[in-house]
Amino acid sequence: MGRTTPERASTKPMIIHIVRNMSLSEGGIPRFVRNLISFLDFYEYGVVCTSSQMSDSWDIKTNIRMVHICSPTVIEEISLPSYRLRKWVMSVLQITFPIRLSKLLKKMKANLVHCHYNRWIDLQAIAIIRKANLPMVWTIHVLPPDNEKELVRWRTAIDLIVHSGRGRIVAVSKAIVNRLAELGVCKAEDVTVIYNGVNLKQFFRNTHSKTGFLRLRFGLPQDAIVFGSVGFLRFEKGYDIFIKAAALLSQRVNNVFF
């Protein structure tokens, strides 16, 4: 199942991004992938989703040539009479996932695969490096899980990537690298830290704008420097650090609000 734009001659390398959901217009990792694609327009791109949810929200203007679904275990479209049978079918699908994914990557004529989805990362690595014989980049966007079963998968993938010499592991923060080392998943030198970029121009307020309803609502001065955060209230988001930083900055600068 998938979507493909009309074929056209191209000599650009094909990079395939693996994500959970194909709704690239939404936030989080899909937005990160969309921005990455839009800034690097000297490649062709495809997307493989591990979720069976299909939508038309992907944007052809972002150089995405094709979007396909390759799910490790999802069987929503199959009606099964019992829970045990469902679990057995899911296990079979999981075993065949590396073969199915590698065939799809070959069909998409991939030159490199960039993984953003951590679940079943060991099967993804087997499919990409062993089966499809392709280079792989795994960007880790979140802290590693405490679940030992999942950590085994992470160790398997990292060992394969590092020892094959055909991949690179990237983390978006030093905290992720430190946690991986603490858990004994890998050595710190096995992971490269590349921080997510921020377009600061998006945060410069237009002083001539007549908007700013939030400033009016909360009684904030028009020349105030306002900091805010929108996201899940989860440990890895570091809100405790944000609060401590706010306290320190408030002691040094008078015109800041949080």
Residue frames relative to the residue before (quaternion, step in Angstrom):
aa qw qx qy qz dx dy dz
M 1.0000 0.0000 0.0000 0.0000 0.00 0.00 0.00
G 0.3236 0.7606 -0.5188 0.2182 3.58 -0.88 0.82
R 0.3479 -0.6799 0.5979 0.2432 3.50 -1.42 -0.06
T 0.0185 -0.7980 0.6022 -0.0163 3.56 -0.98 0.83
T 0.4049 -0.6922 0.5391 0.2576 3.56 -0.98 0.83
P 0.6632 -0.4978 0.3527 0.4335 3.64 -1.16 0.36
E 0.5434 -0.6371 0.4428 0.3205 3.54 -1.01 0.84
R 0.0725 0.7737 -0.6280 0.0425 3.53 -1.09 0.73
A 0.5666 -0.6125 0.4279 0.3474 3.54 -1.09 0.71
S 0.1513 0.7853 -0.5865 0.1282 3.57 -0.87 0.91
T 0.2583 -0.7579 0.5821 0.1412 3.53 -1.10 0.79
K 0.4502 0.6969 -0.4486 0.3323 3.59 1.29 0.12
P 0.5182 -0.6204 0.4793 0.3417 3.61 -1.06 0.66
M 0.3559 -0.7353 0.5434 0.1931 3.57 -1.12 0.72
I 0.0859 -0.7792 0.6207 0.0150 3.57 -0.71 1.13
I 0.1800 -0.7832 0.5905 0.0741 3.55 -0.83 1.04
H 0.1882 -0.7650 0.6081 0.0981 3.57 -0.86 1.00
I 0.1862 -0.7663 0.6065 0.1015 3.57 -0.93 0.94
V 0.0576 0.7868 -0.6063 0.0999 3.56 -0.67 1.20
R 0.6016 -0.5546 0.4135 0.3995 3.57 -1.24 0.12
N 0.8157 0.1076 -0.0079 0.5684 3.54 0.83 -1.04
M 0.4326 -0.7386 0.4665 0.2229 3.56 -0.99 0.81
S 0.4816 0.6648 -0.4478 0.3543 3.62 1.21 0.04
L 0.1070 -0.8603 0.4974 0.0308 3.54 0.39 1.28
S 0.6002 0.5678 -0.3688 0.4258 3.59 1.21 -0.29
E 0.6001 0.5565 -0.3600 0.4479 3.59 1.26 -0.19
G 0.6836 -0.5422 0.3256 0.3643 3.54 -1.30 0.15
G 0.6920 0.5173 -0.3362 0.3748 3.53 -1.34 -0.36
I 0.8474 -0.1328 0.1223 0.4994 3.52 -1.10 -0.81
P 0.6279 0.5289 -0.3644 0.4396 3.67 0.88 -0.71
R 0.6521 0.4968 -0.3184 0.4761 3.59 0.99 -0.78
F 0.6127 0.5496 -0.3384 0.4561 3.58 1.04 -0.78
V 0.6678 0.4977 -0.2962 0.4675 3.57 0.92 -0.94
R 0.6485 0.5273 -0.3208 0.4455 3.57 0.91 -0.90
N 0.6766 0.4845 -0.2929 0.4708 3.59 0.92 -0.90
L 0.6208 0.5445 -0.3366 0.4526 3.56 1.04 -0.79
I 0.6667 0.5027 -0.2895 0.4680 3.56 0.96 -0.90
S 0.6800 0.5120 -0.3010 0.4299 3.58 0.89 -0.90
F 0.6960 0.4639 -0.2802 0.4711 3.61 1.09 -0.64
L 0.7373 0.3437 -0.2081 0.5431 3.61 1.14 -0.54
D 0.0490 0.8630 -0.4989 0.0621 3.56 0.45 1.21
F 0.5542 0.5975 -0.4170 0.4024 3.60 1.20 0.25
Y 0.6459 0.4259 -0.3467 0.5303 3.59 1.23 0.49
E 0.3883 -0.6223 0.6007 0.3179 3.54 -1.39 0.14
Y 0.1686 -0.8149 0.5507 0.0646 3.58 -1.08 0.66
G 0.0414 -0.7454 0.6637 0.0467 3.48 -1.29 0.60
V 0.2396 -0.7633 0.5843 0.1360 3.56 -1.24 0.42
V 0.1094 -0.7506 0.6483 0.0656 3.53 -1.07 0.86
C 0.1650 -0.7944 0.5811 0.0639 3.57 -0.78 1.08
T 0.3420 -0.7409 0.5416 0.2016 3.56 -1.00 0.81
S 0.6134 0.5029 -0.3527 0.4965 3.59 1.28 -0.04
S 0.4725 -0.6938 0.4722 0.2693 3.56 -1.07 0.74
Q 0.4797 0.6689 -0.4430 0.3552 3.60 1.26 -0.08
M 0.1040 -0.8020 0.5881 0.0146 3.56 -0.73 1.11
S 0.0816 0.7877 -0.6075 0.0619 3.58 -0.89 0.89
D 0.4591 -0.6735 0.5075 0.2793 3.53 -1.31 0.17
S 0.4110 0.7571 -0.4364 0.2595 3.58 1.20 0.38
W 0.5179 0.6197 -0.4469 0.3848 3.61 1.19 -0.08
D 0.3554 -0.7684 0.5137 0.1393 3.51 -1.05 0.89
I 0.3922 -0.7340 0.5065 0.2255 3.58 -0.58 1.14
K 0.5890 0.6059 -0.3638 0.3920 3.59 1.13 -0.61
T 0.6537 0.5101 -0.3200 0.4584 3.60 1.20 -0.35
N 0.5879 -0.6317 0.3404 0.3734 3.60 1.21 0.58
I 0.4232 0.6769 -0.4915 0.3482 3.60 1.16 0.48
R 0.2863 -0.7977 0.5116 0.1414 3.55 -0.46 1.21
M 0.8202 -0.0245 0.0835 0.5654 3.56 0.96 -0.84
V 0.1258 -0.7599 0.6338 0.0704 3.55 -1.22 0.59
H 0.0109 0.8040 -0.5925 0.0495 3.57 -0.76 1.06
I 0.3304 -0.7155 0.5795 0.2073 3.53 -1.29 0.39
C 0.0902 0.7534 -0.6480 0.0666 3.54 -1.01 0.92
S 0.0624 -0.8468 0.5279 -0.0187 3.55 0.01 1.32
P 0.5026 -0.6668 0.4589 0.3037 3.61 -0.94 0.85
T 0.8562 0.0488 0.0350 0.5132 3.61 0.81 -0.98
V 0.4871 0.7081 -0.4334 0.2710 3.61 1.16 -0.32
I 0.0217 0.8063 -0.5877 0.0627 3.57 -0.85 1.03
E 0.1453 0.8336 -0.5224 0.1053 3.59 1.04 0.72
E 0.6892 0.5057 -0.2885 0.4314 3.57 1.05 -0.75
I 0.6584 0.4813 -0.3066 0.4908 3.60 1.28 -0.11
S 0.2636 -0.7630 0.5713 0.1481 3.58 -0.82 0.99
L 0.0265 -0.8150 0.5775 -0.0393 3.56 -0.59 1.21
P 0.4947 -0.7201 0.4135 0.2565 3.59 -0.93 0.90
S 0.8174 0.1650 -0.0725 0.5472 3.62 1.08 -0.48
Y 0.6203 -0.5584 0.4171 0.3598 3.52 -1.32 0.51
R 0.6508 0.5276 -0.3199 0.4426 3.60 0.95 -0.86
L 0.6486 0.5007 -0.3183 0.4766 3.57 0.98 -0.80
R 0.6282 0.5370 -0.3300 0.4562 3.55 1.02 -0.78
K 0.6576 0.5024 -0.3071 0.4700 3.59 0.95 -0.89
W 0.6473 0.5171 -0.3257 0.4556 3.59 1.00 -0.78
V 0.6542 0.5023 -0.3134 0.4707 3.58 0.93 -0.87
M 0.6389 0.5261 -0.3256 0.4571 3.60 0.99 -0.80
S 0.6546 0.5093 -0.3159 0.4608 3.59 0.99 -0.80
V 0.6330 0.5211 -0.3254 0.4710 3.57 1.07 -0.74
L 0.6482 0.5138 -0.3141 0.4660 3.56 0.96 -0.88
Q 0.6417 0.5291 -0.3260 0.4493 3.57 1.00 -0.79
I 0.6437 0.5265 -0.3195 0.4542 3.60 0.98 -0.82
T 0.7302 0.4290 -0.2384 0.4753 3.58 0.99 -0.82
F 0.4243 0.7470 -0.4417 0.2586 3.60 1.26 -0.20
P 0.6646 0.4998 -0.3428 0.4370 3.67 0.78 -0.82
I 0.6523 0.5044 -0.3202 0.4665 3.59 1.00 -0.77
R 0.6760 0.4980 -0.2977 0.4543 3.57 0.89 -0.93
L 0.6696 0.4999 -0.2986 0.4610 3.57 0.97 -0.86
S 0.6579 0.5140 -0.3182 0.4492 3.60 0.92 -0.86
K 0.6396 0.5159 -0.3236 0.4691 3.59 1.01 -0.77
L 0.6492 0.5146 -0.3146 0.4634 3.57 1.00 -0.82
L 0.6496 0.5188 -0.3178 0.4559 3.60 0.95 -0.84
K 0.6393 0.5057 -0.3231 0.4809 3.58 1.04 -0.73
K 0.6369 0.5290 -0.3175 0.4624 3.56 1.03 -0.82
M 0.6974 0.4576 -0.2572 0.4879 3.57 1.07 -0.77
K 0.3686 -0.7644 0.4525 0.2740 3.57 1.37 -0.03
A 0.1366 0.8307 -0.5206 0.1422 3.53 0.94 0.98
N 0.2408 -0.7423 0.6066 0.1519 3.54 -1.19 0.68
L 0.7768 -0.0006 0.0194 0.6294 3.56 1.23 -0.56
V 0.1999 -0.7769 0.5878 0.1047 3.58 -1.11 0.72
H 0.1452 -0.7847 0.6015 0.0377 3.54 -0.87 1.07
C 0.1622 -0.8238 0.5413 0.0447 3.58 -0.40 1.27
H 0.0888 -0.7940 0.6011 0.0202 3.56 -1.00 0.94
Y 0.6556 0.4931 -0.2978 0.4882 3.59 1.27 -0.20
N 0.3364 -0.8121 0.4506 0.1557 3.57 -0.51 1.23
R 0.6176 0.5681 -0.3683 0.4002 3.58 1.05 -0.65
W 0.8226 0.0947 -0.1387 0.5432 3.57 -0.95 0.94
I 0.2127 0.8128 -0.5178 0.1614 3.56 1.09 0.69
D 0.5891 0.5645 -0.3752 0.4400 3.61 1.15 -0.52
L 0.6685 0.4836 -0.2990 0.4794 3.59 0.99 -0.81
Q 0.6083 0.5389 -0.3496 0.4661 3.57 1.11 -0.65
A 0.6650 0.5050 -0.3035 0.4589 3.58 0.93 -0.90
I 0.6322 0.5255 -0.3284 0.4651 3.59 1.00 -0.81
A 0.6657 0.5120 -0.2974 0.4541 3.57 0.94 -0.93
I 0.7258 0.4602 -0.2473 0.4475 3.56 0.86 -1.00
I 0.7811 0.3670 -0.1895 0.4683 3.56 0.67 -1.13
R 0.7597 0.3863 -0.2171 0.4759 3.59 0.79 -0.99
K 0.7625 0.4014 -0.2148 0.4597 3.56 0.74 -1.06
A 0.7849 0.3162 -0.1625 0.5075 3.58 0.81 -1.03
N 0.3091 -0.7863 0.4838 0.2281 3.59 1.31 -0.22
L 0.4497 0.6816 -0.4451 0.3675 3.55 0.95 0.97
P 0.5087 -0.6078 0.4923 0.3598 3.61 -1.17 0.40
M 0.1761 -0.8064 0.5636 0.0320 3.53 -1.11 0.77
V 0.1074 -0.7423 0.6573 0.0737 3.53 -1.15 0.78
W 0.0973 -0.7823 0.6141 0.0387 3.57 -0.83 0.99
T 0.1127 -0.7849 0.6078 0.0429 3.58 -0.56 1.18
I 0.2087 -0.7835 0.5789 0.0857 3.56 -0.68 1.16
H 0.1810 -0.8320 0.5221 0.0494 3.57 -0.47 1.25
V 0.7729 0.2829 -0.1409 0.5502 3.61 1.21 -0.38
L 0.6280 -0.5138 0.4165 0.4100 3.55 -1.30 0.25
P 0.5569 -0.6167 0.4274 0.3562 3.60 -1.05 0.66
P 0.5469 -0.6356 0.4312 0.3331 3.60 -1.11 0.62
D 0.4845 -0.6418 0.5082 0.3083 3.55 -1.29 0.37
N 0.5205 0.6477 -0.4002 0.3866 3.57 1.29 -0.29
E 0.4267 -0.7362 0.4644 0.2457 3.59 -0.59 1.15
K 0.6123 0.5583 -0.3551 0.4328 3.60 1.03 -0.71
E 0.6756 0.4695 -0.2889 0.4896 3.57 1.00 -0.83
L 0.6269 0.5438 -0.3408 0.4417 3.58 1.04 -0.73
V 0.5875 0.5555 -0.3666 0.4603 3.59 1.11 -0.62
R 0.6366 0.5192 -0.3196 0.4722 3.57 1.02 -0.81
W 0.6489 0.5178 -0.3131 0.4612 3.56 0.96 -0.88
R 0.6580 0.5087 -0.3148 0.4574 3.60 0.92 -0.90
T 0.6389 0.5336 -0.3232 0.4500 3.57 0.96 -0.86
A 0.6772 0.4929 -0.2890 0.4636 3.57 0.89 -0.94
I 0.6733 0.4981 -0.3014 0.4558 3.58 0.89 -0.93
D 0.6364 0.5212 -0.3320 0.4616 3.60 0.96 -0.82
L 0.6663 0.5026 -0.3030 0.4601 3.58 0.94 -0.88
I 0.6681 0.5003 -0.3030 0.4600 3.58 0.92 -0.89
V 0.7020 0.4773 -0.2731 0.4525 3.57 0.83 -1.01
H 0.7423 0.4377 -0.2371 0.4486 3.59 0.75 -1.04
S 0.6278 0.5367 -0.3484 0.4432 3.59 1.14 -0.51
G 0.3088 -0.7638 0.5064 0.2547 3.56 1.15 -0.60
R 0.6205 0.5584 -0.3273 0.4427 3.58 1.27 0.29
G 0.7600 0.3285 -0.2053 0.5219 3.56 1.13 0.46
R 0.2260 -0.7430 0.6123 0.1480 3.50 -1.37 0.07
I 0.2384 -0.7534 0.5996 0.1263 3.56 -1.04 0.86
V 0.0764 -0.8032 0.5907 -0.0130 3.56 -0.77 1.10
A 0.1110 -0.7626 0.6334 0.0701 3.57 -1.07 0.79
V 0.4362 -0.7219 0.4771 0.2470 3.56 -1.03 0.76
S 0.7864 0.1539 -0.1322 0.5834 3.61 1.24 0.08
K 0.5857 -0.5719 0.4509 0.3557 3.53 -1.27 0.47
A 0.5761 0.5993 -0.3748 0.4104 3.59 1.12 -0.61
I 0.6286 0.5290 -0.3352 0.4611 3.59 1.03 -0.73
V 0.6546 0.5108 -0.3088 0.4640 3.57 0.94 -0.90
N 0.6573 0.5165 -0.3076 0.4544 3.58 0.91 -0.92
R 0.6665 0.5003 -0.3005 0.4640 3.57 0.99 -0.86
L 0.6194 0.5364 -0.3386 0.4626 3.59 1.02 -0.75
A 0.6691 0.4914 -0.2944 0.4735 3.57 0.97 -0.86
E 0.6367 0.5385 -0.3256 0.4456 3.60 0.99 -0.82
L 0.7139 0.4426 -0.2403 0.4865 3.57 1.01 -0.85
G 0.4603 -0.7034 0.4350 0.3228 3.58 1.26 -0.10
V 0.3522 0.7525 -0.4887 0.2661 3.57 1.19 0.47
C 0.7762 -0.1447 0.1185 0.6021 3.57 1.04 -0.79
K 0.5715 -0.5474 0.4689 0.3923 3.54 -1.33 -0.02
A 0.6103 -0.5772 0.3958 0.3711 3.56 -1.11 0.65
E 0.6705 0.5175 -0.3048 0.4356 3.59 1.01 -0.74
D 0.5666 0.5997 -0.3853 0.4133 3.58 1.26 -0.17
V 0.7380 0.3746 -0.1901 0.5281 3.57 1.26 -0.42
T 0.2528 -0.7524 0.5937 0.1326 3.55 -1.00 0.91
V 0.2855 -0.7574 0.5639 0.1638 3.57 -0.88 0.95
I 0.0620 0.7562 -0.6483 0.0628 3.56 -0.82 1.07
Y 0.2937 -0.7870 0.5190 0.1579 3.56 -0.37 1.23
N 0.5381 -0.6090 0.4742 0.3387 3.56 -1.12 0.68
G 0.4011 -0.7254 0.5113 0.2268 3.56 -0.90 0.93
V 0.1845 -0.7662 0.6074 0.0998 3.55 -1.22 0.56
N 0.3192 -0.7275 0.5785 0.1851 3.55 -0.87 1.00
L 0.2824 -0.8173 0.4800 0.1479 3.57 -0.09 1.32
K 0.5571 0.6232 -0.3942 0.3819 3.59 1.14 -0.52
Q 0.6122 0.5691 -0.3482 0.4242 3.57 1.15 -0.56
F 0.7250 0.4380 -0.2343 0.4772 3.57 1.22 -0.41
F 0.5124 0.6107 -0.4395 0.4139 3.59 1.25 0.09
R 0.3299 -0.7717 0.5135 0.1785 3.57 -0.57 1.16
N 0.4208 -0.6819 0.5432 0.2508 3.55 -1.01 0.84
T 0.3297 -0.7876 0.4866 0.1851 3.58 -0.36 1.24
H 0.6641 0.4915 -0.3083 0.4715 3.59 1.21 -0.36
S 0.4935 0.6726 -0.4311 0.3438 3.58 1.24 -0.08
K 0.3489 -0.7341 0.5473 0.1996 3.54 -1.11 0.73
T 0.4771 0.6518 -0.4529 0.3774 3.57 1.25 0.26
G 0.4086 0.7124 -0.5062 0.2632 3.60 -0.97 -0.69
F 0.1708 0.8285 -0.5171 0.1307 3.57 1.05 0.77
L 0.6125 0.5517 -0.3618 0.4354 3.58 1.11 -0.57
R 0.6129 0.5358 -0.3491 0.4641 3.58 1.09 -0.66
L 0.6577 0.4972 -0.3014 0.4790 3.56 1.02 -0.84
R 0.6564 0.5348 -0.3156 0.4285 3.55 0.94 -0.88
F 0.7824 0.3140 -0.1646 0.5121 3.58 0.94 -0.90
G 0.5028 -0.6930 0.4078 0.3174 3.59 1.25 0.21
L 0.3666 0.7370 -0.4883 0.2898 3.59 1.02 0.74
P 0.5370 -0.6221 0.4543 0.3437 3.61 -1.00 0.74
Q 0.5730 -0.6206 0.4147 0.3386 3.57 -1.09 0.70
D 0.7152 0.4179 -0.2545 0.4991 3.61 1.13 -0.56
A 0.4170 0.7238 -0.4639 0.2951 3.60 1.24 0.18
I 0.3540 -0.6799 0.5969 0.2370 3.54 -1.25 0.55
V 0.0828 -0.8367 0.5409 -0.0202 3.55 -0.43 1.26
F 0.1355 -0.7740 0.6162 0.0541 3.56 -0.90 1.00
G 0.0516 0.7983 -0.5986 0.0417 3.55 -1.03 0.78
S 0.1584 -0.7743 0.6040 0.1023 3.54 -1.27 0.20
V 0.0781 -0.7765 0.6249 0.0206 3.53 -1.02 0.88
G 0.4532 0.6766 -0.4839 0.3204 3.59 -0.69 1.01
F 0.6898 -0.4467 0.3575 0.4435 3.54 -1.34 -0.08
L 0.3958 -0.6853 0.5559 0.2542 3.58 -1.09 0.75
R 0.2906 0.7467 -0.5301 0.2774 3.53 0.31 1.33
F 0.6789 -0.5316 0.3312 0.3831 3.55 -1.20 0.65
E 0.7104 0.4932 -0.2819 0.4155 3.56 0.82 -1.00
K 0.5650 0.5973 -0.3885 0.4161 3.61 1.26 -0.22
G 0.3771 -0.7859 0.4355 0.2247 3.58 1.25 -0.22
Y 0.2113 0.8058 -0.5302 0.1581 3.59 0.98 0.72
D 0.5714 0.5769 -0.3863 0.4375 3.58 1.15 -0.47
I 0.6440 0.5028 -0.3104 0.4859 3.58 1.08 -0.74
F 0.6189 0.5491 -0.3307 0.4539 3.57 1.05 -0.81
I 0.6700 0.4975 -0.2987 0.4631 3.60 0.93 -0.90
K 0.6544 0.5028 -0.3140 0.4694 3.60 0.97 -0.83
A 0.6476 0.5140 -0.3119 0.4681 3.58 1.01 -0.84
A 0.6287 0.5401 -0.3292 0.4524 3.57 1.04 -0.81
A 0.6475 0.5223 -0.3143 0.4573 3.58 0.99 -0.84
L 0.6701 0.4978 -0.2985 0.4626 3.58 0.94 -0.87
L 0.6814 0.4894 -0.2928 0.4587 3.57 0.91 -0.92
S 0.6243 0.5531 -0.3385 0.4355 3.60 1.04 -0.73
Q 0.6411 0.5266 -0.3201 0.4574 3.58 1.14 -0.58
R 0.7343 0.4293 -0.2164 0.4792 3.57 1.19 -0.59
V 0.7777 0.2223 -0.1001 0.5794 3.58 1.11 -0.71
N 0.3801 -0.7644 0.4810 0.1998 3.56 -0.83 1.02
N 0.7630 0.4231 -0.1978 0.4468 3.58 0.98 -0.83
V 0.5035 0.6264 -0.4453 0.3947 3.59 0.98 0.81
F 0.0790 -0.7803 0.6201 0.0188 3.53 -1.13 0.78
F 0.1954 -0.7914 0.5745 0.0737 3.55 -1.12 0.75
